[in-house]
Amino acid sequence: MTKTLQPEIPLNPHVAGLPPYNAGMNIAAARRQSGRQDIAALASNENPHGCSPRVAAALANLDPSRYCDPACTTLRAALSQKLGVAGERIVVGNGSEEMIAAVCRAVLSPGALVATVCPGFGLHDIEALANGAKVEKVAMRADLNFDIPAIVAMLERAPAIFFLSSPSNPVGPALDRESLERVLAAVTPQTLLVLDEAYFEFIDNDMPDGLATLSATDLSWVVLRTFSKAYGLAGLRVGYAVTSDVRLARAVAAAKTPFNVNAAAQVAAIAALEDEAWMSSSVAALKLERTRVVDAVAAMGLSSARSQTNFLFIDVGRDSLAAMEHFLSSGIIVKPWKEKGYDTFIRVTIGTPAENDRFLEALRASPGAEACALSTLSITKGAKPHGNEQ
Ligand SMILES: *Cc1c(COP(=O)(O)O)cnc(C)c1O
């Protein structure tokens, strides 16, 4: 018997009306849909090298019968030492996405203004909307970089939270030192700046460390980092928030569920931190591949933003969903972008050299590639072909 929900059960309108999170397709679904076994999973920015072998060794000693530590004491101590930040200012989450939700829950009241950039990371607006905030977005420039004057103008309106992912997901660039300083100078005491550094480990040496830069200010801020990307622990769900002060950390901790980071995730993250050498060499290899893929994409006449991450955001010159189907038929999962003005863009993760070769071959065979090379020419002539203004 199918039941319908009684009208007497009111749904929270903020939550019931949320847009869906656009999650990348998983490997099992890709196998079913493509009929192929050899899937290159390039939609979710995971680490194609896996994770440090120390993680598996640490997990072998786990006792699943015991509750995990709700305060993540050992992991926070390890992070405190690595970052030079008091452990009381760090809150660990079931992925950094949980910390996005907890920060919103801790800070926002219905009707609050939350600002972010477009295109941006879906949860920065979904979690704000879930708490009854209204969300306004600053468009990236047509050349796929941050529009600093527009960000400054938005900050002058004193939103309760400004979410900024730098490096940007999905676009790829990071704020350089001068841009970051200009942004910070515009933050008023009424705004909590949430700097999402999920891709921090992939930035080039000439880019600023957001945590270090914010630490030298007296602003209110949260820096988000994660074990999902460079450390290769996406499936275990562990990320963290570093806050500007202890009171904010306590408020964020109060907004999470008590046993939010399971025992396996805690043990794995500690083991991963003990093997920074594995992470650094994995990231170094991925950055070399990034350069190779960027050059190959450019040689096809396609453009992508300067990426400081483990992915590229590419205009393929045709509907992104059709492009996704094209790649899937070759066993490659990419993420089609759907935001208005960007629905000809795909986001593709840097994989192993063999996976990247497969991607490049399928891109060369993509029907939109020629049309797009023409529109790239018009960008260089100063036209604004993508219509990404708000
Ligand atoms: C991947 C990602 C996250 C979420 O990471 P988890 O720690 O896996 O929850 C947060 N922010 C951005 C910008 C990301 O790309």
The ligand as an ORCA input file, in Angstrom:
! r2SCAN-3c Opt
* xyz 0 1
  C      34.865     18.431     -2.386
  C      34.546     19.738     -1.770
  C      34.092     19.851     -0.449
  C      33.586     18.694      0.340
  O      34.482     17.835      0.749
  P      34.133     16.721      1.811
  O      35.182     16.945      2.840
  O      34.261     15.459      1.057
  O      32.761     16.934      2.363
  C      33.905     21.094      0.093
  N      34.107     22.191     -0.636
  C      34.501     22.136     -1.899
  C      34.700     23.406     -2.649
  C      34.725     20.909     -2.510
  O      35.064     20.866     -3.798
*
